Amino acid sequence: MVDGAVPVLDFRLDALAGSHDLSTPAGRSRLAHEFLPILSVVTDPVVRAQYLQRLGRLTATGERELSAMLVSATARPGASKRAAATKEAVSGRGDNREEFLLALLLRYPALREDALGVREELLWNSENRALLAAWKGTAEAIEGTSHIEGVKNAVPVELWPHLERLTLRKMPEFDAKQARDAFADCVQRLVRRGLEAEKQATGAVFAEREAEVGASVLAEAASGEKMESDKQLLEVLSLQAQDMRTGLKLHGREEYDGSEAVQTGNNG
């Protein structure tokens, strides 16, 4: 998700998609039924919604139908609460940090040099990703209305209301340095959000796979007391290592407390 890391859910979804013929209804159905139980162990509703969108595109299935299937796959205590949270996330509620970032770019086009290196994948909302891509794809930043018009002309008509709402969003009056500081702080928060989501997803899948393999067998394999010839064991050990790496990244991020950033009250 960040720094070249491939989240475990991305890996599992890509692997499953590659193992089925998605040109057939049967292949798409098998993909959905195999991936949804994996997704069901993730409790973060925003992460769930993100992967429901991806699965929907791969299987040509509506998010509402996939969400209902996910509820069926989540047969454990607390499932009803998590299903309700998923439904709320799928409804399309925006992320304040993402929208603050886009509003900054629309208001302060001089941030172009700083923002061109921001990957669209940092934003989870598909509309926000499309707007960021359009903003990066416009010609050299032009102050005022022409800059916004360039973005508007580069996106589908369906995104115009969302773009207008962002341009009308109330923002603090920043000078150039304050705008750059606010932008950097917002990017840092979004990067951290990605790390936290990756940590949760990896940890959840690792816990499930560890339960299947057995903690004692896993401990023997990790200590070298058991030959690592079992593909299932290798997968669990890989998940464990990735979970630890993501945790270390998060620990490093925790050393930054944002105390030097501009306090806006708008960037989450």
One Martini backbone bead per residue (centre of mass of N, CA, C, O) as a GRO file, in nm:
protein
  268
    1MET     BB    1   0.055   0.064  -0.019
    2VAL     BB    2   0.343   0.138   0.081
    3ASP     BB    3   0.666   0.135  -0.012
    4GLY     BB    4   0.592  -0.130  -0.205
    5ALA     BB    5   0.386  -0.269  -0.053
    6VAL     BB    6   0.190  -0.575  -0.031
    7PRO     BB    7  -0.094  -0.647   0.062
    8VAL     BB    8  -0.236  -0.935   0.154
    9LEU     BB    9  -0.508  -0.892   0.009
   10ASP     BB   10  -0.392  -0.842  -0.267
   11PHE     BB   11  -0.253  -1.113  -0.298
   12ARG     BB   12  -0.503  -1.294  -0.264
   13LEU     BB   13  -0.677  -1.170  -0.489
   14ASP     BB   14  -0.479  -1.210  -0.724
   15ALA     BB   15  -0.445  -1.516  -0.694
   16LEU     BB   16  -0.743  -1.592  -0.731
   17ALA     BB   17  -0.791  -1.451  -1.003
   18GLY     BB   18  -0.564  -1.624  -1.154
   19SER     BB   19  -0.729  -1.913  -1.091
   20HIS     BB   20  -0.961  -1.784  -1.270
   21ASP     BB   21  -1.224  -1.756  -1.503
   22LEU     BB   22  -1.354  -1.430  -1.556
   23SER     BB   23  -1.529  -1.491  -1.829
   24THR     BB   24  -1.699  -1.655  -1.624
   25PRO     BB   25  -1.945  -1.704  -1.398
   26ALA     BB   26  -1.808  -1.930  -1.235
   27GLY     BB   27  -1.537  -1.787  -1.180
   28ARG     BB   28  -1.657  -1.540  -1.034
   29SER     BB   29  -1.800  -1.697  -0.810
   30ARG     BB   30  -1.550  -1.835  -0.688
   31LEU     BB   31  -1.402  -1.580  -0.610
   32ALA     BB   32  -1.609  -1.468  -0.413
   33HIS     BB   33  -1.630  -1.728  -0.224
   34GLU     BB   34  -1.315  -1.719  -0.148
   35PHE     BB   35  -1.269  -1.412  -0.052
   36LEU     BB   36  -1.485  -1.334   0.163
   37PRO     BB   37  -1.376  -1.499   0.410
   38ILE     BB   38  -1.116  -1.330   0.425
   39LEU     BB   39  -1.258  -1.047   0.460
   40SER     BB   40  -1.425  -1.114   0.729
   41VAL     BB   41  -1.169  -1.060   0.934
   42VAL     BB   42  -1.218  -0.767   0.872
   43THR     BB   43  -1.317  -0.470   1.063
   44ASP     BB   44  -1.264  -0.248   0.869
   45PRO     BB   45  -1.492  -0.077   0.676
   46VAL     BB   46  -1.306   0.064   0.468
   47VAL     BB   47  -1.149  -0.182   0.376
   48ARG     BB   48  -1.387  -0.348   0.288
   49ALA     BB   49  -1.497  -0.151   0.076
   50GLN     BB   50  -1.250  -0.154  -0.108
   51TYR     BB   51  -1.267  -0.470  -0.172
   52LEU     BB   52  -1.552  -0.473  -0.282
   53GLN     BB   53  -1.490  -0.300  -0.527
   54ARG     BB   54  -1.280  -0.485  -0.656
   55LEU     BB   55  -1.455  -0.740  -0.666
   56GLY     BB   56  -1.678  -0.615  -0.840
   57ARG     BB   57  -1.501  -0.570  -1.093
   58LEU     BB   58  -1.411  -0.873  -1.132
   59THR     BB   59  -1.730  -0.998  -1.109
   60ALA     BB   60  -1.970  -0.818  -1.191
   61THR     BB   61  -2.067  -0.709  -0.899
   62GLY     BB   62  -2.247  -0.578  -0.671
   63GLU     BB   63  -2.198  -0.442  -0.362
   64ARG     BB   64  -2.461  -0.533  -0.232
   65GLU     BB   65  -2.428  -0.836  -0.288
   66LEU     BB   66  -2.150  -0.870  -0.153
   67SER     BB   67  -2.235  -0.773   0.126
   68ALA     BB   68  -2.438  -1.003   0.174
   69MET     BB   69  -2.225  -1.230   0.145
   70LEU     BB   70  -2.045  -1.132   0.378
   71VAL     BB   71  -2.244  -1.180   0.605
   72SER     BB   72  -2.255  -1.490   0.561
   73ALA     BB   73  -1.933  -1.524   0.607
   74THR     BB   74  -1.989  -1.387   0.909
   75ALA     BB   75  -1.989  -1.649   1.139
   76ARG     BB   76  -1.976  -1.456   1.422
   77PRO     BB   77  -1.918  -1.277   1.677
   78GLY     BB   78  -2.024  -0.952   1.578
   79ALA     BB   79  -2.123  -0.956   1.278
   80SER     BB   80  -2.359  -0.749   1.269
   81LYS     BB   81  -2.188  -0.496   1.330
   82ARG     BB   82  -1.990  -0.523   1.090
   83ALA     BB   83  -2.205  -0.520   0.867
   84ALA     BB   84  -2.309  -0.235   0.928
   85ALA     BB   85  -2.040  -0.092   0.877
   86THR     BB   86  -2.013  -0.178   0.584
   87LYS     BB   87  -2.268  -0.045   0.474
   88GLU     BB   88  -2.180   0.243   0.547
   89ALA     BB   89  -1.921   0.248   0.373
   90VAL     BB   90  -2.058   0.175   0.092
   91SER     BB   91  -2.235   0.442   0.071
   92GLY     BB   92  -1.984   0.681   0.042
   93ARG     BB   93  -1.836   0.795   0.265
   94GLY     BB   94  -1.611   1.023   0.327
   95ASP     BB   95  -1.278   1.135   0.366
   96ASN     BB   96  -1.148   1.404   0.519
   97ARG     BB   97  -0.847   1.378   0.436
   98GLU     BB   98  -0.885   1.354   0.134
   99GLU     BB   99  -1.049   1.618   0.092
  100PHE     BB  100  -0.839   1.810   0.205
  101LEU     BB  101  -0.620   1.751  -0.001
  102LEU     BB  102  -0.781   1.837  -0.255
  103ALA     BB  103  -0.851   2.123  -0.161
  104LEU     BB  104  -0.563   2.220  -0.150
  105LEU     BB  105  -0.492   2.177  -0.454
  106LEU     BB  106  -0.721   2.363  -0.562
  107ARG     BB  107  -0.630   2.624  -0.396
  108TYR     BB  108  -0.299   2.531  -0.428
  109PRO     BB  109  -0.124   2.491  -0.717
  110ALA     BB  110   0.176   2.522  -0.601
  111LEU     BB  111   0.174   2.205  -0.500
  112ARG     BB  112   0.254   2.032  -0.743
  113GLU     BB  113   0.546   1.941  -0.681
  114ASP     BB  114   0.460   1.782  -0.420
  115ALA     BB  115   0.206   1.603  -0.556
  116LEU     BB  116   0.315   1.426  -0.798
  117GLY     BB  117   0.419   1.184  -0.594
  118VAL     BB  118   0.132   1.109  -0.540
  119ARG     BB  119  -0.052   0.835  -0.510
  120GLU     BB  120  -0.367   0.726  -0.575
  121GLU     BB  121  -0.365   0.483  -0.361
  122LEU     BB  122  -0.388   0.666  -0.105
  123LEU     BB  123  -0.672   0.670  -0.210
  124TRP     BB  124  -0.987   0.503  -0.161
  125ASN     BB  125  -1.160   0.683  -0.316
  126SER     BB  126  -1.254   0.684  -0.642
  127GLU     BB  127  -1.315   0.985  -0.681
  128ASN     BB  128  -1.051   1.092  -0.561
  129ARG     BB  129  -0.861   0.950  -0.755
  130ALA     BB  130  -0.967   1.085  -1.014
  131LEU     BB  131  -0.902   1.378  -0.929
  132LEU     BB  132  -0.598   1.344  -0.887
  133ALA     BB  133  -0.532   1.250  -1.174
  134ALA     BB  134  -0.642   1.506  -1.311
  135TRP     BB  135  -0.463   1.711  -1.166
  136LYS     BB  136  -0.190   1.582  -1.267
  137GLY     BB  137  -0.282   1.599  -1.586
  138THR     BB  138  -0.257   1.878  -1.600
  139ALA     BB  139  -0.134   2.149  -1.661
  140GLU     BB  140   0.026   2.388  -1.563
  141ALA     BB  141  -0.034   2.574  -1.316
  142ILE     BB  142  -0.328   2.782  -1.267
  143GLU     BB  143  -0.455   3.046  -1.153
  144GLY     BB  144  -0.766   2.981  -1.061
  145THR     BB  145  -1.024   2.884  -1.262
  146SER     BB  146  -0.861   2.735  -1.486
  147HIS     BB  147  -0.762   2.505  -1.312
  148ILE     BB  148  -1.041   2.383  -1.242
  149GLU     BB  149  -1.140   2.350  -1.532
  150GLY     BB  150  -0.929   2.139  -1.610
  151VAL     BB  151  -1.036   1.921  -1.420
  152LYS     BB  152  -1.330   1.916  -1.515
  153ASN     BB  153  -1.255   1.831  -1.817
  154ALA     BB  154  -1.112   1.543  -1.706
  155VAL     BB  155  -1.393   1.459  -1.600
  156PRO     BB  156  -1.672   1.333  -1.536
  157VAL     BB  157  -1.981   1.457  -1.484
  158GLU     BB  158  -2.034   1.294  -1.215
  159LEU     BB  159  -1.787   1.468  -1.064
  160TRP     BB  160  -1.870   1.768  -1.040
  161PRO     BB  161  -2.006   1.788  -0.759
  162HIS     BB  162  -1.755   1.700  -0.601
  163LEU     BB  163  -1.570   1.924  -0.700
  164GLU     BB  164  -1.741   2.162  -0.602
  165ARG     BB  165  -1.736   2.093  -0.302
  166LEU     BB  166  -1.426   2.125  -0.275
  167THR     BB  167  -1.406   2.425  -0.374
  168LEU     BB  168  -1.620   2.519  -0.130
  169ARG     BB  169  -1.450   2.460   0.092
  170LYS     BB  170  -1.356   2.537   0.399
  171MET     BB  171  -1.056   2.733   0.445
  172PRO     BB  172  -0.771   2.825   0.536
  173GLU     BB  173  -0.543   3.089   0.534
  174PHE     BB  174  -0.260   3.036   0.346
  175ASP     BB  175   0.051   3.026   0.303
  176ALA     BB  176   0.289   2.862   0.141
  177LYS     BB  177   0.407   2.713   0.389
  178GLN     BB  178   0.143   2.621   0.522
  179ALA     BB  179   0.043   2.453   0.284
  180ARG     BB  180   0.281   2.253   0.284
  181ASP     BB  181   0.247   2.155   0.576
  182ALA     BB  182  -0.045   2.053   0.547
  183PHE     BB  183   0.012   1.854   0.323
  184ALA     BB  184   0.226   1.679   0.466
  185ASP     BB  185   0.043   1.598   0.705
  186CYS     BB  186  -0.179   1.460   0.539
  187VAL     BB  187  -0.004   1.245   0.406
  188GLN     BB  188   0.092   1.116   0.669
  189ARG     BB  189  -0.191   1.023   0.761
  190LEU     BB  190  -0.249   0.841   0.513
  191VAL     BB  191  -0.011   0.654   0.546
  192ARG     BB  192  -0.092   0.555   0.826
  193ARG     BB  193  -0.361   0.438   0.745
  194GLY     BB  194  -0.240   0.222   0.560
  195LEU     BB  195  -0.073   0.076   0.777
  196GLU     BB  196  -0.307   0.005   0.965
  197ALA     BB  197  -0.466  -0.162   0.757
  198GLU     BB  198  -0.241  -0.365   0.696
  199LYS     BB  199  -0.206  -0.468   0.985
  200GLN     BB  200  -0.492  -0.573   1.021
  201ALA     BB  201  -0.507  -0.762   0.779
  202THR     BB  202  -0.259  -0.935   0.841
  203GLY     BB  203  -0.335  -1.017   1.132
  204ALA     BB  204  -0.603  -1.157   1.064
  205VAL     BB  205  -0.496  -1.371   0.863
  206PHE     BB  206  -0.279  -1.489   1.047
  207ALA     BB  207  -0.466  -1.589   1.273
  208GLU     BB  208  -0.627  -1.782   1.096
  209ARG     BB  209  -0.386  -1.954   0.990
  210GLU     BB  210  -0.274  -2.034   1.268
  211ALA     BB  211  -0.524  -2.195   1.352
  212GLU     BB  212  -0.498  -2.405   1.126
  213VAL     BB  213  -0.202  -2.504   1.190
  214GLY     BB  214  -0.071  -2.416   1.461
  215ALA     BB  215   0.133  -2.287   1.697
  216SER     BB  216   0.339  -2.518   1.740
  217VAL     BB  217   0.414  -2.564   1.442
  218LEU     BB  218   0.506  -2.275   1.389
  219ALA     BB  219   0.733  -2.267   1.601
  220GLU     BB  220   0.903  -2.494   1.477
  221ALA     BB  221   0.946  -2.361   1.200
  222ALA     BB  222   1.077  -2.091   1.306
  223SER     BB  223   1.319  -2.261   1.466
  224GLY     BB  224   1.396  -2.520   1.268
  225GLU     BB  225   1.247  -2.799   1.365
  226LYS     BB  226   1.101  -2.762   1.080
  227MET     BB  227   1.040  -2.820   0.774
  228GLU     BB  228   0.987  -2.586   0.491
  229SER     BB  229   0.766  -2.765   0.280
  230ASP     BB  230   0.507  -2.632   0.355
  231LYS     BB  231   0.299  -2.412   0.208
  232GLN     BB  232   0.129  -2.326   0.451
  233LEU     BB  233   0.366  -2.252   0.633
  234LEU     BB  234   0.498  -2.043   0.448
  235GLU     BB  235   0.261  -1.849   0.446
  236VAL     BB  236   0.251  -1.793   0.751
  237LEU     BB  237   0.542  -1.691   0.777
  238SER     BB  238   0.503  -1.456   0.580
  239LEU     BB  239   0.281  -1.314   0.740
  240GLN     BB  240   0.444  -1.270   0.995
  241ALA     BB  241   0.666  -1.094   0.866
  242GLN     BB  242   0.477  -0.873   0.756
  243ASP     BB  243   0.355  -0.791   1.026
  244MET     BB  244   0.626  -0.694   1.148
  245ARG     BB  245   0.702  -0.481   0.935
  246THR     BB  246   0.452  -0.304   0.973
  247GLY     BB  247   0.497  -0.249   1.273
  248LEU     BB  248   0.767  -0.099   1.233
  249LYS     BB  249   0.656   0.130   1.064
  250LEU     BB  250   0.456   0.233   1.274
  251HIS     BB  251   0.666   0.297   1.490
  252GLY     BB  252   0.806   0.516   1.325
  253ARG     BB  253   0.556   0.702   1.293
  254GLU     BB  254   0.508   0.758   1.604
  255GLU     BB  255   0.744   0.974   1.626
  256TYR     BB  256   0.528   1.144   1.479
  257ASP     BB  257   0.315   1.423   1.608
  258GLY     BB  258   0.262   1.703   1.439
  259SER     BB  259   0.368   1.970   1.594
  260GLU     BB  260   0.472   2.130   1.319
  261ALA     BB  261   0.204   2.150   1.215
  262VAL     BB  262  -0.068   2.276   1.093
  263GLN     BB  263  -0.355   2.381   1.256
  264THR     BB  264  -0.694   2.319   1.121
  265GLY     BB  265  -0.936   2.096   1.178
  266ASN     BB  266  -0.959   1.939   0.866
  267ASN     BB  267  -0.738   1.672   0.853
  268GLY     BB  268  -0.793   1.454   1.098
   0.00000   0.00000   0.00000
